[in-house]
Amino acid sequence: MKKVNFLIYTVAFTSLIASCTSDFEEINTDPNRLEAIGASTLLNPILYNLTDHNSYSAWHNRTAHFMQAIVPYPSTASGGYHRYDVTDDIGTTMWNNHYRWLKNIEEMVTVSEEKNDANYHAIALTLKAWAYANLTDCFGDIPFTQAGKGDEGIDKPVFDKQEDIYKQILADLDQANALYDTSSKSIFTPDLLYSNDFAKWRKLTNSLHVRMLLRVSNVMPSATQKINEILSNPAVYPVFTSSADDAILINTGVAPNLTPWPRIMDYAANKKLSSFFIDNLLEMNDPRLQLWATQATDLQGKAIGYKGIPSGYSEGENAFNYNPSAPNDKVALAPMKSIIMTYGELAFIKAELAFKGQLAGNPEDFYKEGVKAAMNVWGITMPDTYFDNPVTQYNNTLEQIMLQKYYALYFTDNQTWMDYRRTGFPKLPLQPNLYNNGVMPNRYPYPPNVKMQNTENYDAAVQVMGGDGLNTKVWWERF
């Protein structure tokens, strides 16, 4: 095997987790001292760093602003992602983070193949598909076949079409499912997600497969058929069956497994919750509100209940005669949940497909199961009377399904933004002074350093994509 050239803490992570005597400080090392590495050794750093980014940067700093959960406050009367004022470098951290860890995922694929380690090979393919789907859904066409090959002399990779990327990662997920040997036991340090439970890893592989198939179902006619093949054959394609299967990495708060907010006061600093987010939960009499939000106060500091502010508000903060509800830092305190995918999300996928007549089953049953499971994520038992409320009673509309799914995806990277671009739901109230003519951005612009350092391939990609603008639709949006 070729000598490994990457950060040494990917090797040392296992012992760090056990001893808790260090952190994730990046230390360069002489690659000639590393002759071999196990796939299991790579897994925990990949999991930690991708989920850490997705909780902090993808969700909290970007998608939650687009999708009217979080609103910057105090804020000037203009600018900000909640007003669709998107800078060229909005996606830079995601691009850099994902490609960096995709390099390690590729190494994990190689090592597991060489050592004939089927389960870790399957996990590596799953992580590869998950990470590339997140990237291509945000940007469109991206480097794929030539990505991460700088050690082979390819420092200016070509951009692959999103359609081709999706075809390959869907095939990789099929391959991963077939590779698992769930009767095999691992002797290695437990992974941060499932503690080496390969049966649960296999369920995640197939559940992510269903998510990705739904994403492209409007432009890939075979996707719905494949979803039915997966969901109708649990012996061959096991998927999530309860909240016990949820793919949630727990940040313990014990070094090195810290939360993205070591200073908890930073979680809600200069942030409030939107009227849309708060008012829907109030109308639904939803118990999650007390966990996710603080109470608003009047100018004298007296609690006045839960009250948000309009996302994209045109006035300065002085226009409000109260201190709005803020994100509750209980959500970010250790043990913190970094969510990859949950059983609740899968239930809402089934509800949508059943509503459309594309899956057998009662959409109302799937809808109710999704709500219950979404509350389970946060340790909340759904009240017996929850569906007695006319607002929460199933009304046989996709809008209602997607609104509840919106809350089920709280803290889940970019997924609510992807669903909105695919379905137009939930319907978001729009203020009159939004940028981009009040149109939700369809994608991130390519990062500035990509434009400068890989100009020829960037230019070719932009020509194929039809532009590098916010409103340029990616492949699965073109229907």
TORBAVO-959790 format. One record per residue: x, y, z of N, C-alpha, C in turn. Coordinates in steps of 0.2 Angstrom, whole numbers, plus 5000, padded with zeros to 4 digits. Example, Ala and Ser with C-alpha at 12.3 -4.5 7.8 and 13.67 -1.06 7.14 Angstrom:
<rs>
506649725039506249785039506649845039506449895035506849955036506450005039
</rs>
This chain:
<rs>
500449945000500050005000500450065000500250114997500650184996500650215003501150245005501250285011500750335012500450345018499950385019500150455021499850505018500050575019499450615021499350625027498850665029498950685037498450715040498550745047498650685052499150685056499250635061498650625066498250675067497750665072497150615069497150605063496650555060496850485063497550475064497850415066497750405074497850465077497850465084497150475088496650485084496050505087495750445091495850385090495550335094495850335101496550345101496850345108496650415112496550465108496350525111495650525114495150485110494450475113494550435120494950385120495050345126495350385132495850425130496250455136495950525137495650555132495350625133495850675136496550665134497050705136497250755131496950765125497150805120496550835117496650875111496150895107496250885100495850915096495950895088496450945085496950965088497451015085497750975079497851015074498150985068498850985068499150935068499950925068500150895062500550925058500850895052501450845055501450795051501950745052502350715046502850685047503250655041502850595039502650595033502250545030502650475029503250485029503750425029503750385035503450405040503450375046502750325047502350335042501650305042501650255036501750195038501750145032501050115031500650115036499950085035499550115040498850105039498350135044497750095043497350085048496750045048496150095046495650065043495050105041494750125047494650085052494350105058494650165062495350175061495650235064495450295060495250295054495050355051494350375052493950335054493250345055493050395060493250395066493050445071493250515069493850535067493950605065493550625059493350575054492950595049492250615051491950575056491250585058491250645062491750655067491750715071491750775067492250785062492350845059491750865054491450815051490950825046490350845050490150815055489550825059489650895063490250905065490350965069490251025064490551025058490451075053489651085051489351025050488651025048488151055054488351045060487951075065488051155066488651175066488851235067488851285061489151265056489151305050488651295045488451235043487951225038487251245041487151215047486451235049486451295053486751305058486651365063486851435059487351435055487551495052487251515045486951465042486751475035486051445034485951385034485251355032484751385037484851385043484351415048484151485047484651525044484451595042484051595035484251555030483851555024483151535026483051485030482451445031482051475037482251535039481851575044481751535051482251505053482251485060482651535064483251555062483651605066483751665062483651725066483751795063484251825067484751855063485251895066484951955070485251965076484952025080485452035086485752095087485552155083485752155076485452185071485652185064485552255061485852275056485752335052485052325048484852375045484252365041484352335035484952315033485052275027485652225027485652185022486152135023485952075027486352015026486251955030485951905026486051845028485851785024485051775025484751805030484051795031483751845026484051895023483851935018484051915011484351855011484551825004485151865001485451905006486051945004486651895005486851864999487351804999488051824996488551815000489251834998489551784994490051794990490351744986490651694990490851704996491251655000490751615005490051615004489651585009489751515009490051485004490151405004490851385005491251435006491951415006492151365012491851385018492051335023491751265022491151265019490951195017491351155012491551195007491951165002492551135005492951185008493551165011493551105016493051105021492951055026492750985022492250985018492050925015492650895011492950935006493450905002494050885006494250915012494750895016494550825019493950815021493850745024493650695019493450715013493350665008493950635006494550675007495150645005495350585010495150595016495250545021494750485020494150505018493650455016493950405010494150445005494450405000495050355002495450385007495950335010495650275014495050295017494750235021494450185016494250205010493950165005494550115002495150145001495750114999495950065004496050085010496350045015495849985016495149995017494749945018494649895012494749915006494849865000495449825001496049855002496649825002496649765008496249785013496249735019495649695019495249695014494649655013494249665019494149725021493749735027493049765025492549715023491949735020491549785024491449785030491049825034491349895034491949905035492249975034492250005027492349955022492249975015491550005014491049975017490349995016490250065020490550065025490450135029490750185025491350175023491750225019491350245013491050205009490650215003490050255005489750245011489150275014489350355015489950355019490150425021490350465014490650435009490750465003490150495000489650454999489050474996488650525000488650525006488350575011488750645010489350645010489750705009489750735002489750694997489750724991489050744989488450714992487850734991487750804994487950815000487950875003488250934999488850914996489250964992488850984986488750934982488450944975487750974976487350964981486650994982486751064983487351084986487451154988487751194982488151164978488551194973488251174965488051114965487951094958488451044955488751064949489351024947489951044951490250984953490850994957491450944955492050954957492550904956492350834960492450784956492250714959492750664957492750644951493150594949493950604950494150674949494750694950494950724956494450734961494550764967494950734972495350764976495850734981496350704978496550714972497150674969497750724968497850764972498450804972499050764972499050714976499650674977499850634970499350634966499450604959499550654954499650714956499850774951499250804948498650794951498050824948497850884953498150934952497950994957497451044954497151024948496651064945496151014942495750994947495250934945494650964940494450924936493850944932493250934936492750974934492050974937491650914934491350874938490850824935490150854936489750834931489050854931488650814937488250854940487850834946487550764944487250764938486850704937487350634937487950644934488450594935488650574942488750624946488950614953488450574956487750594955487250564959487150494957487250474950487250404948487750364951488350394952488850354955488750344963488550394966488550394973487950344975487350344971486850294972487050224971487450214966487750154965488250134970488650174973489050164979488650144985488050174986487650154992487350084991487150064984486949994983487549944984488149964982488749924984488849914991488749974995488849965002488449925005487749925003487249885006487449815006487649795000487849724998488449705002488949745004489549725007489449705014489049735018488949725025488949655027489349635032489249575035489049595043488449595044488149615051488249565056488449505054488649455059489349465062489749505058490449515060490449565066490949555071491049595076491749635075491749695077492349735077492749725083493449725082493849725088494149795090493949845085494249905086493849955091494150005092493850055097493150075094492650075098491950095095491950165092491550165086491450225082491050275086491050335085490650385088489950385087489750355081489050355079488650295082488850235080488550175082488950125086489450145088489850095092489950025089490150035082490349975078489749925077489149945078488549905076488449915069488649865065488649865058487849855055487449825059486749825057486449895057486649935062486350005062486650045056487350035055487650065049487350045043487149985042486849965036486150005035485750005040485150045040485250115038485750145041485950215039486050225031486450175029486650175022486050175017485550135019484950125015484450185016484450215022484050265023484250325020484950335020485250395016485050385008485050325006484950304999484250334997483750315002483050345001483050415000483350455005483450525005483650554998484250524996484550544990484050534984483750474984483350454978482750504978482450524984481950574984482150634981482750654983483050724981483050724973483150674969483250674962482650644959482050634962481550594959481150634954481150704954480850734949481150734942481850724942482150714936482450644934482350604939482650534938482050484939481650464933481050424934481150364938481750334937481850264940481950274948482050334950482150344958481550324962480950334960480350314964480350234964480450204958480450134958480950104963481550134963482050114967481950114975481550174976481350184983480850134985480450114981479950064983480349994983480849984979481149924980481549914987481849974989482149974995481649965001481150005001480650005007480249945007480149905002479749845002480149785003480749785004481149725005481649735010481449735017481849755022482349695023482249635021482749585022483449605018483349635012483849645008484149715009483649765010483749835011483549855018483849835023483549865030483649935031483149975033483150045034482950055041482950125043482750145050482050115052481950085057481250065059481050095066481450135069481250165075481750215077481650255082482150315084482750285087482750215089483350185091483850185085483650195079484150185074484450255072484150305075484450375073485150385072485350415067486050425066486250495069486350495075486550555079487150545083487650585081488350585085488250635091488350605097488350645103489050675105489050735105489650775107489650775115490050735118490050725125490250785129490650835126490950885130491550875133491750815133492450785136492950785130493450825131493950835126494250765124494350745117494250795112493550805108493050765111492350765108491950825111492250885109491850945111491350965107490851005109490351035105490651085100490351105095490551165091490551235095490251235100490251295104490551285111491251285111491551275118491351335123491251395120490951445124490151445123489751425127489051415126488751485124488951535127488651595126488651615119489151585115489151605108488651575103488251525106487751485102487151535101486951575105486451625104486651695103487251705103487551775103487251805097486951865097486751905092486251865087485851825090485351785086484751785090484151785086483451775089483151725084482551705086482151655082481551695078481451675073480951705068480251705071479851745069479051745070478751685067479051665061478751605057478951545061479551535064479751475068479351475074479251525078478951525084478151525083477851555079477151565078476851495076477151455072476951395070476951345076477451345080477551305086476951325091476851385092476351405096475651385094475451385088474851365085474751295086475351255085475251185086475351155093475351205098475451195105476051135106476551155102477151105102477551105108477751045111478151055117478851065115479051055109479751075107479951145108479451185108479551255109479951275115479751245120480151265127480851245127481051185123481751165123482151215118481851235112482151265107482251345108481751365112481751445112481751465119482051525120481951565127481351605126481051625132480451675132480751745130480251775127480451845125480351885132480551945132480451995138480352065135479952105139479852175138480452205139480452275138481052315139481252325146480852305151481052305158481252235160481352185155481552125157481052075159480452085159479852045161479751995156479651925157479451875152478751895150478751885143478051895140477851835135478151785137477951725132478451715126478351675122478751665116478551705110479051745108478851795102479451805098479451795092480051805087479951865084480451875079480451935075480351915067480151955063480051935056480751925053480851875049481451855046481551905040482151935039482151985034481852055035481752065042481452135044481852195041481452245039481752305036481952355041481752355047481952405051482552385055482852425059483352415064483052375070483452355074483152315080482752365085482952435084482552475089481852485087481652455081480952455079480552405084480852365087480452315092480452335099479852335102479752355109479852305114480152245112480252195116480952155114481152115118481752075117481552005115481651985108481351925106481651865108481251805107481451745109482151725106482551695109483251675106483251595106483751575102483951505102484151485110483851425112483951405119484651365119485151385123485751355123485751285126485151265128485151195131485251145125485151165119485251125113485951115111486351165113487051165111487551135117487251125123487651105128487751035128488351005130488450935130488050905135487850845134487950805127487450835122487750855116487450885111487350845105486750845102486650805096486850835090487250805086487450815079487150765075486650795071486150745067486350735060486450675058486550655051485850635048485450595051484850575048484450535054483750545054483350515059482750475056482550435060481950395058481350435057481250495060480750545059480750565052481350585049481450605042481250555037481450485039481250435034480450425034480150435040479350435040479050485036479350545036479050605032479150595025479750555023479850545016479350495014479150445018478650395017477950435016477850475021477150515020477150555014477650585012477650625005477450574999477850524999477750474994477050444994476850425000476150395000475650444998475750515000475250564998475250574991475750564987475850574980475550504976475450454980475250394977475850354974476450364977477050334974477250284979476950274984477150224989476550194993476450124994475950094997475950125004475350125007475250145014474850205015474650225021474250275023474650335025474650395021475050455023474950475029474350475032474250505039474650465044474650395043475050355048475750375048476050385042476750405041476850475044476350515043476450585046476450585053475950545056475950545064476550515066476850465063477450425065478050475065478050515060478550565059478550615064478050645066477950695072478250665078477950605080478150565086478950555086479150535081479950515080480350585081480050635078480450695078480450725085479950715089480050735096480450685100480450625098480950575102481650595101481850625096482550655095482750695101482250735103482450785108482250765115482050695116481850675122481150695125480750715120480050735122479550685120479150665124478550625123477950665120477750645114477250675111476550675115476250735116475650725120475050685117474650655121474150615118473650655114473550715116473050765113473350805107474050785105474350835100473950835094473650785091473350785085472550805085472350825091471650845092471650915090472150955090472251025088472051025080471651065078471451075071472051085066472551125069473151145066473651075064473651035069474050975068473650915065473050915066472650855063472850845055472950785053473150775046472650805041472850845037472350875032472450855025472850805024472950775017473250835012473750865015474150915010474850905011475250915005475950905006476250965010475951025010476151075014476251065021475651025024475751015031476250955032476350915028476850865029477550895029477650945024478350975024478451025029477951055032477951095038478251055044477950995045478150955051478850935050478950915043479650885042480150945043479951005042480451065043480651065050480151055055480351045062480750985064480550935060480950865061481650875059481850915055482550925052482950985056482651005061482951055065483651025067484151065066484851055067485151005062484850995057485150935052485350975046486050995046486351025040485951065036485951055029485651095024484951065022484651015025484150975023483451015022483351065026482651105025482751145019483351175018483451215012483351175005483651115006483551065000482851044999482451035004481751015003481351075000481551135003481151195000481351204993481951194991482051204983481751154979481651094982481351034978480551044978480251064984479551064984479151134985479551184987479251254988478951254995479051204999478751205006479351205011479151225017478551265019478551335016477951365016477851425013478151475018478551515016478951565020478651635019478451675024478251745023478851785021478751825017479351865014479251935015479751975018479752045019479852075012479652145012479752175005480452195003480952195008481552225006482152175005481952115003482352055003482852074997483452044997483852044991483651994986484051984981483951934976483151934973482851994973482151994972481651954976481951934982481451894986481451824984481951804980481951734978482451694982482251634985482751594989483251574984483951584987484451564983484451484981484651464975484651394973485251364975485751394976486451364976486951414979487551394981488051434983488451454977488751514977489251524971489851484973490251464968490951434969491351474973491751444978492151484982492651524978492851584980493351634976494051594975494251554979494951524978494851474973494251444972494151394966494251434960493851484959493851524953494551544951494951564956495651594955496151534953496151484957496651424957496451374951495851364949495651314945495251344939495451404937495051444932494751414926495251374923494951344916494451294918494451254923493951204924493351234927493451284931492851324934492451354928492851384923492451424917492051364913492351304913492051254909491351234913491451234919490851214923490351264923490551324924490051374923489651374917489951364911489651364905489151304905489351244907488851194907488251204912488451234918487951244923487451304921487651344916487251404914487351464919487951464922488051524926488351504933488551554937488751534944488451584949487751594947487351644951486951604956486651644961486251614966485651574963485451604957484751574955484851524949485551504948485651454944485451384947484951354943484651284946485151234945485251184950485651124949485151074946485551024944485150974939484550944942484450934949483850904951483250954952483451014951482951064951482651084945482951054939482751074933482151034930481551044933480950994930480351044929
</rs>
